[in-house]
Amino acid sequence: MIKTWLLGIVLTAFAGELARQLATGGKEQAFVRFTAGLLLVLAVLQPLASLPQRRLELERAVPWEGWEAGEEDYQKDWQEALSSVIEEKTEAYIWDKANQLGLDCQITVTAAVGENGIPLPDTATILGNYSAALAGCMEEVGIPAEKQIWLEEMAWTERSGG
């Protein structure tokens, strides 16, 4: 069986080379070379066509059992990891803007999965004095004013102390 397969490859390569030498050059020779290459690929792949179809179906089915559950776990892990990175980077960006504005505050950002399945900044909690400029920066990164929770330090201290 292997002997026949190898013989087929050798004869196909020989016939292709003979046809290429007989072609008159230019486009004809390029076409012959392309066709000979395709025939050689088919000769090399010929044993795959003779495999029993049922065996291929069984081999294909086994590794994919339970793939849906695995895909859901992967998707969940991916979203959690991406959410964490987005939260961290958004917090750093807002904190940098606060420093540029001369504000002293602590920032916590939470992300939520958007319509397209990608996590986006959703809510920001700011422990510090309200700043319209910083609120505007947060709106630029997709955190609307209604999802900005400002906990002014004075009010926080008074509430927790009393």
C-alpha positions as CSV (number, residue, x, y, z in Angstrom):
1,M,0.0,0.0,0.0
2,I,2.8,2.4,0.9
3,K,4.8,1.3,-2.1
4,T,1.8,2.1,-4.4
5,W,1.3,5.5,-2.8
6,L,5.0,6.5,-3.1
7,L,5.0,5.3,-6.7
8,G,2.0,7.5,-7.4
9,I,3.8,10.5,-6.0
10,V,6.9,9.8,-8.0
11,L,5.0,9.3,-11.3
12,T,2.9,12.5,-10.7
13,A,6.1,14.5,-10.0
14,F,7.7,13.0,-13.2
15,A,4.7,13.7,-15.3
16,G,4.5,17.3,-14.0
17,E,8.1,18.0,-14.8
18,L,7.7,16.5,-18.3
19,A,4.7,18.6,-19.0
20,R,6.5,21.7,-17.7
21,Q,9.4,21.1,-20.1
22,L,7.1,20.7,-23.0
23,A,5.2,23.9,-22.3
24,T,6.3,26.9,-24.4
25,G,7.1,29.2,-21.5
26,G,5.4,32.3,-20.0
27,K,1.8,31.8,-18.9
28,E,1.5,28.3,-20.3
29,Q,4.5,27.1,-18.3
30,A,3.1,28.8,-15.1
31,F,-0.3,27.2,-15.6
32,V,1.3,23.7,-16.1
33,R,3.5,24.2,-13.0
34,F,0.4,25.2,-11.0
35,T,-1.6,22.2,-12.2
36,A,1.2,19.8,-11.6
37,G,1.6,21.1,-8.1
38,L,-2.1,20.6,-7.4
39,L,-1.9,17.0,-8.8
40,L,1.1,16.3,-6.6
41,V,-0.7,17.6,-3.5
42,L,-3.7,15.3,-4.4
43,A,-1.3,12.3,-4.8
44,V,0.3,13.0,-1.4
45,L,-3.1,13.3,0.3
46,Q,-4.6,10.3,-1.4
47,P,-4.4,8.0,1.6
48,L,-6.7,10.2,3.6
49,A,-9.4,9.6,1.1
50,S,-9.2,5.9,1.6
51,L,-9.7,6.0,5.4
52,P,-13.0,4.6,6.6
53,Q,-15.5,7.5,7.1
54,R,-16.9,6.0,10.3
55,R,-13.6,5.9,12.0
56,L,-13.0,9.6,11.3
57,E,-16.5,10.4,12.7
58,L,-15.7,8.6,15.9
59,E,-12.3,10.2,16.3
60,R,-13.8,13.6,15.7
61,A,-16.5,13.1,18.3
62,V,-14.4,11.9,21.2
63,P,-12.2,15.0,21.9
64,W,-15.2,17.4,21.6
65,E,-17.4,15.9,24.2
66,G,-18.4,18.5,26.7
67,W,-16.9,21.3,24.7
68,E,-19.8,23.6,25.4
69,A,-19.3,23.5,29.1
70,G,-15.6,24.1,28.6
71,E,-16.3,27.0,26.3
72,E,-18.6,28.6,28.8
73,D,-15.9,28.3,31.5
74,Y,-13.3,29.7,29.2
75,Q,-15.6,32.6,28.3
76,K,-16.3,33.3,32.0
77,D,-12.6,33.2,32.9
78,W,-11.7,35.4,30.0
79,Q,-14.4,38.0,30.9
80,E,-13.2,38.0,34.6
81,A,-9.6,38.5,33.6
82,L,-10.4,41.2,31.1
83,S,-12.7,42.9,33.6
84,S,-9.9,43.0,36.2
85,V,-7.5,44.5,33.7
86,I,-10.0,47.1,32.6
87,E,-10.9,48.0,36.2
88,E,-7.2,48.4,37.1
89,K,-6.3,50.5,34.0
90,T,-9.4,52.7,34.4
91,E,-8.7,53.3,38.1
92,A,-5.1,54.2,37.2
93,Y,-6.2,56.6,34.5
94,I,-8.8,58.3,36.7
95,W,-6.3,58.5,39.6
96,D,-3.7,60.1,37.3
97,K,-6.3,62.7,36.2
98,A,-7.1,63.4,39.8
99,N,-3.4,63.9,40.6
100,Q,-3.2,66.3,37.6
101,L,-6.1,68.2,39.1
102,G,-4.5,68.3,42.5
103,L,-7.1,66.0,44.1
104,D,-6.4,63.5,46.8
105,C,-8.8,60.6,46.4
106,Q,-9.2,56.8,46.3
107,I,-10.9,55.3,43.3
108,T,-12.6,52.0,42.7
109,V,-13.9,51.0,39.3
110,T,-16.2,48.1,38.5
111,A,-16.6,46.7,35.0
112,A,-19.7,45.1,33.5
113,V,-20.1,43.0,30.4
114,G,-21.4,45.2,27.6
115,E,-23.9,44.3,24.8
116,N,-21.1,42.8,22.6
117,G,-19.8,40.6,25.4
118,I,-16.8,42.7,26.2
119,P,-16.4,44.1,29.7
120,L,-16.5,47.9,29.9
121,P,-16.0,50.4,32.8
122,D,-19.4,50.6,34.5
123,T,-19.3,52.2,38.0
124,A,-16.8,54.3,39.8
125,T,-16.7,54.9,43.6
126,I,-14.6,57.9,44.6
127,L,-13.6,58.6,48.2
128,G,-12.7,62.3,48.1
129,N,-14.2,65.7,47.4
130,Y,-16.4,66.1,44.3
131,S,-14.7,67.6,41.2
132,A,-16.7,68.5,38.1
133,A,-13.5,68.2,36.0
134,L,-12.8,64.7,37.3
135,A,-16.4,63.7,36.8
136,G,-16.0,64.9,33.1
137,C,-12.9,62.7,32.7
138,M,-14.9,59.7,34.0
139,E,-17.7,60.4,31.5
140,E,-15.1,60.4,28.7
141,V,-14.1,56.8,29.6
142,G,-17.7,55.7,29.6
143,I,-18.8,56.1,33.3
144,P,-21.8,58.4,33.2
145,A,-22.5,60.8,36.1
146,E,-25.4,58.6,37.4
147,K,-22.9,55.8,37.9
148,Q,-20.3,57.9,39.7
149,I,-20.5,57.4,43.5
150,W,-18.8,60.3,45.3
151,L,-18.1,59.7,49.0
152,E,-16.7,63.0,50.3
153,E,-14.3,62.4,53.1
154,M,-15.9,64.9,55.5
155,A,-19.3,63.4,55.1
156,W,-17.8,59.9,55.3
157,T,-16.0,60.7,58.5
158,E,-19.0,62.4,60.1
159,R,-21.3,59.5,59.2
160,S,-18.9,56.7,60.3
161,G,-17.9,58.6,63.5
162,G,-21.4,59.4,64.7
